[in-house]
């Protein structure tokens, strides 16, 4: 949420000060608001650059348009079904920590 101090400013010094139409609003945003706005802009530019130059990981679902937890889970589900169809063993390890969630396949003996 942005909070700003709005101050009326006379458009031209020669205009009538009594007429409210001669004023324009000027918003003074806080430093934190400006900083967050700039960070969001830079993040959007970085994401656009990574997408345009095909630099994002193929399996990454976070921070990408049209990708979500649902698409990641569908991918895992599909991988498990494909491995099971190929008569290979499946080892699925799910950690509560997001950093350590993995899917591995092992061939059966």
LUMDO-168950 format. One record per atom (N, C-alpha, C, O): residue number from 1; atom name; x, y, z. Coordinates in pm, whole numbers. Atoms other than C-alpha are relative to their C-alpha. Layout:
% LUMDO-168950
NUM	CA	X	Y	Z
...
***
This chain:
% LUMDO-168950
1	N	84	-117	0
1	CA	0	0	0
1	C	88	124	0
1	O	181	134	80
2	N	-76	-123	8
2	CA	136	338	-96
2	C	-72	110	76
2	O	-195	122	69
3	N	53	-120	-64
3	CA	87	646	116
3	C	79	118	-52
3	O	202	113	-62
4	N	-66	-118	55
4	CA	162	986	-25
4	C	-59	125	63
4	O	-176	130	101
5	N	43	-132	-43
5	CA	144	1343	90
5	C	-33	78	-127
5	O	55	107	-207
6	N	44	-70	121
6	CA	-60	1524	-176
6	C	-11	149	30
6	O	-80	192	123
7	N	-3	-146	-18
7	CA	4	1896	-208
7	C	-50	66	-128
7	O	-5	30	-236
8	N	44	-72	119
8	CA	-182	2130	-446
8	C	108	100	-44
8	O	165	172	38
9	N	-102	-90	54
9	CA	54	2323	-674
9	C	-63	81	-114
9	O	-127	25	-203
10	N	54	-88	104
10	CA	-43	2621	-888
10	C	70	-31	-132
10	O	193	-41	-138
11	N	-57	38	129
11	CA	4	2535	-1256
11	C	93	108	-55
11	O	202	77	-103
12	N	-80	-114	46
12	CA	134	2881	-1351
12	C	-16	112	100
12	O	-126	132	152
13	N	12	-109	-97
13	CA	213	3176	-1124
13	C	-98	110	-41
13	O	-150	182	44
14	N	89	-107	48
14	CA	1	3405	-1343
14	C	-148	-35	15
14	O	-233	51	-6
15	N	141	42	-11
15	CA	-321	3205	-1283
15	C	-61	45	132
15	O	9	74	229
16	N	75	-42	-118
16	CA	-589	3295	-1032
16	C	10	-106	110
16	O	-23	-222	88
17	N	-18	92	-111
17	CA	-515	3138	-693
17	C	-132	-44	63
17	O	-137	-146	130
18	N	130	32	-59
18	CA	-882	3137	-593
18	C	-72	-111	-78
18	O	-161	-176	-24
19	N	65	102	84
19	CA	-982	2903	-882
19	C	71	-134	19
19	O	190	-146	-11
20	N	-60	132	-28
20	CA	-923	2539	-786
20	C	43	-74	-126
20	O	127	-164	-118
21	N	-39	64	127
21	CA	-896	2435	-1154
21	C	143	33	-40
21	O	202	-35	-124
22	N	-136	-43	35
22	CA	-562	2615	-1170
22	C	107	-75	81
22	O	226	-46	68
23	N	-94	77	-80
23	CA	-402	2368	-928
23	C	11	-142	-54
23	O	-83	-196	-113
24	N	-18	142	32
24	CA	-258	2025	-992
24	C	54	-69	125
24	O	129	-9	201
25	N	-48	70	-118
25	CA	-194	1760	-727
25	C	143	-52	-21
25	O	176	-103	-128
26	N	-136	53	2
26	CA	166	1669	-648
26	C	12	-98	115
26	O	-12	-63	231
27	N	-10	104	-102
27	CA	224	1342	-463
27	C	146	-19	41
27	O	233	-38	-44
28	N	-133	27	-53
28	CA	528	1303	-241
28	C	-3	-137	68
28	O	-61	-153	175
29	N	-4	136	-54
29	CA	593	932	-185
29	C	115	-14	98
29	O	213	60	91
30	N	-107	26	-96
30	CA	801	798	100
30	C	116	-70	-70
30	O	100	-127	-178
31	N	-121	64	54
31	CA	1155	669	39
31	C	-21	-150	-16
31	O	19	-208	-117
32	N	22	145	4
32	CA	1049	311	117
32	C	-90	-37	-118
32	O	-64	-136	-187
33	N	90	26	112
33	CA	766	325	-136
33	C	73	11	-133
33	O	54	-72	-222
34	N	-77	-18	123
34	CA	999	455	-406
34	C	99	-115	-18
34	O	119	-162	-130
35	N	-97	109	5
35	CA	1257	187	-321
35	C	-67	-130	-44
35	O	-15	-201	-130
36	N	74	122	36
36	CA	1001	-96	-343
36	C	-44	7	-146
36	O	-35	-92	-219
37	N	45	-17	138
37	CA	863	43	-670
37	C	115	-24	-97
37	O	97	-88	-201
38	N	-118	19	85
38	CA	1214	51	-819
38	C	43	-147	-2
38	O	80	-199	-107
39	N	-38	141	-9
39	CA	1290	-304	-697
39	C	-93	-86	-86
39	O	-47	-178	-154
40	N	97	75	81
40	CA	971	-437	-859
40	C	28	22	-149
40	O	20	-71	-228
41	N	-31	-33	140
41	CA	1062	-260	-1184
41	C	124	-76	-47
41	O	124	-132	-156
42	N	-124	70	36
42	CA	1415	-407	-1185
42	C	-25	-150	-10
42	O	27	-215	-101
43	N	32	143	4
43	CA	1280	-756	-1107
43	C	-77	-35	-127
43	O	-52	-139	-188
44	N	76	24	123
44	CA	1036	-729	-1397
44	C	92	4	-122
44	O	78	-76	-214
45	N	-95	-9	111
45	CA	1316	-621	-1631
45	C	88	-124	-6
45	O	115	-176	-114
46	N	-84	119	-5
46	CA	1535	-911	-1516
46	C	-75	-122	-50
46	O	-22	-200	-129
47	N	82	113	44
47	CA	1255	-1162	-1566
47	C	-22	5	-151
47	O	-15	-97	-219
48	N	20	-17	144
48	CA	1185	-1022	-1912
48	C	128	-34	-77
48	O	122	-99	-182
49	N	-129	30	65
49	CA	1556	-1043	-2004
49	C	27	-150	-1
49	O	68	-205	-103
50	N	-24	143	-9
50	CA	1584	-1402	-1882
50	C	-91	-77	-95
50	O	-47	-172	-160
51	N	95	67	90
51	CA	1274	-1505	-2076
51	C	36	26	-146
51	O	37	-67	-226
52	N	-30	-36	139
52	CA	1370	-1320	-2395
52	C	126	-70	-51
52	O	134	-103	-169
53	N	-126	62	40
53	CA	1719	-1474	-2399
53	C	7	-149	35
53	O	114	-210	29
54	N	11	144	-30
54	CA	1600	-1823	-2297
54	C	103	-44	104
54	O	170	-145	87
55	N	-99	27	-103
55	CA	1815	-1817	-1981
55	C	-60	-63	125
55	O	13	-99	217
56	N	62	60	-118
56	CA	1560	-1955	-1733
56	C	11	-152	-8
56	O	13	-210	-116
57	N	-3	145	-6
57	CA	1581	-2313	-1618
57	C	-130	-56	-58
57	O	-237	1	-37
58	N	116	60	66
58	CA	1345	-2537	-1813
58	C	-103	-45	103
58	O	-223	-31	80
59	N	90	56	-99
59	CA	1197	-2694	-1498
59	C	-46	101	105
59	O	-120	65	197
60	N	38	-99	-101
60	CA	1155	-2371	-1303
60	C	-146	41	-18
60	O	-188	78	-128
61	N	141	-40	7
61	CA	793	-2297	-1219
61	C	-24	134	69
61	O	-119	204	36
62	N	21	-123	-75
62	CA	832	-2005	-980
62	C	41	121	-84
62	O	135	115	-163
63	N	-30	-130	62
63	CA	832	-1645	-1106
63	C	-6	-4	-152
63	O	64	71	-219
64	N	17	6	144
64	CA	726	-1743	-1457
64	C	-148	9	-34
64	O	-231	-49	36
65	N	140	-6	38
65	CA	404	-1657	-1636
65	C	-49	-137	-46
65	O	25	-212	-110
66	N	64	127	37
66	CA	168	-1953	-1686
66	C	65	-121	66
66	O	47	-233	17
67	N	-59	109	-76
67	CA	367	-2165	-1437
67	C	-37	20	147
67	O	-43	133	196
68	N	41	-10	-139
68	CA	265	-2246	-1082
68	C	36	-129	71
68	O	101	-217	14
69	N	-18	124	-74
69	CA	277	-2510	-812
69	C	-75	-112	-71
69	O	-28	-226	-75
70	N	78	101	71
70	CA	9	-2691	-1010
70	C	77	-58	-118
70	O	77	-180	-138
71	N	-76	51	115
71	CA	228	-2715	-1321
71	C	119	-82	46
71	O	155	-181	-18
72	N	-112	78	-53
72	CA	522	-2836	-1111
72	C	-48	-137	47
72	O	18	-238	21
73	N	54	128	-46
73	CA	307	-3106	-948
73	C	-45	-87	-116
73	O	-27	-209	-112
74	N	37	77	118
74	CA	168	-3211	-1286
74	C	123	-61	-66
74	O	119	-174	-114
75	N	-125	50	59
75	CA	525	-3247	-1413
75	C	52	-119	81
75	O	93	-219	23
76	N	-45	111	-86
76	CA	622	-3466	-1114
76	C	-90	-122	-20
76	O	-41	-234	-35
77	N	95	109	20
77	CA	306	-3675	-1155
77	C	24	-69	-134
77	O	25	-192	-142
78	N	-27	56	132
78	CA	376	-3721	-1525
78	C	130	-78	-2
78	O	135	-187	-60
79	N	-128	70	-5
79	CA	740	-3818	-1459
79	C	-12	-134	72
79	O	45	-234	28
80	N	19	124	-75
80	CA	636	-4078	-1201
80	C	-74	-102	-85
80	O	-36	-219	-89
81	N	76	93	85
81	CA	380	-4230	-1438
81	C	84	-53	-116
81	O	75	-171	-150
82	N	-86	45	111
82	CA	632	-4244	-1725
82	C	102	-103	48
82	O	126	-202	-21
83	N	-99	94	-54
83	CA	892	-4419	-1507
83	C	-67	-132	35
83	O	-11	-239	9
84	N	72	122	-34
84	CA	634	-4667	-1380
84	C	-38	-79	-126
84	O	-32	-202	-127
85	N	33	66	126
85	CA	525	-4741	-1738
85	C	121	-67	-64
85	O	106	-167	-134
86	N	-122	58	59
86	CA	886	-4813	-1836
86	C	57	-111	88
86	O	169	-156	65
87	N	-39	111	-88
87	CA	906	-5079	-1560
87	C	126	31	82
87	O	201	-61	117
88	N	-111	-38	-86
88	CA	1166	-4885	-1362
88	C	-54	30	139
88	O	-172	60	156
89	N	39	-34	-135
89	CA	1161	-4830	-988
89	C	-6	151	16
89	O	63	225	-54
90	N	14	-145	-24
90	CA	1060	-4490	-856
90	C	32	28	145
90	O	-21	-35	236
91	N	-31	-49	-135
91	CA	1211	-4317	-556
91	C	-43	145	5
91	O	10	228	-69
92	N	51	-137	-12
92	CA	1023	-4006	-454
92	C	30	50	139
92	O	-15	-7	238
93	N	-38	-59	-128
93	CA	1167	-3789	-179
93	C	-58	140	5
93	O	-26	224	-79
94	N	59	-133	-18
94	CA	965	-3492	-58
94	C	37	49	139
94	O	2	-13	239
95	N	-41	-60	-126
95	CA	1111	-3273	211
95	C	-95	114	35
95	O	-160	170	-53
96	N	81	-115	-40
96	CA	927	-3011	414
96	C	70	130	-36
96	O	6	235	-44
97	N	-75	-118	41
97	CA	1201	-2770	316
97	C	-5	13	-152
97	O	15	-86	-222
98	N	10	-21	144
98	CA	1159	-2619	-30
98	C	133	-20	-70
98	O	136	-50	-189
99	N	-131	9	64
99	CA	1531	-2631	-93
99	C	42	-142	-32
99	O	133	-163	-112
100	N	-48	136	14
100	CA	1557	-3008	-78
100	C	-100	-95	-65
100	O	-83	-216	-55
101	N	98	86	64
101	CA	1257	-3138	-274
101	C	58	-52	-132
101	O	99	26	-218
102	N	-58	59	121
102	CA	1376	-3381	-541
102	C	-82	-118	-47
102	O	-164	-172	27
103	N	60	119	58
103	CA	1256	-3657	-770
103	C	113	-75	-68
103	O	182	-19	-153
104	N	-106	80	60
104	CA	1493	-3937	-862
104	C	-59	-130	-54
104	O	-161	-178	-5
105	N	43	130	53
105	CA	1455	-4251	-1071
105	C	114	-99	17
105	O	231	-63	4
106	N	-100	106	-11
106	CA	1633	-4582	-1015
106	C	-48	-116	-85
106	O	-167	-147	-89
107	N	39	118	80
107	CA	1638	-4880	-1247
107	C	-17	-116	94
107	O	58	-131	191
108	N	24	117	-85
108	CA	1499	-5198	-1096
108	C	94	-112	-41
108	O	138	-118	-156
109	N	-94	111	25
109	CA	1718	-5510	-1068
109	C	-63	-114	-73
109	O	4	-214	-101
***
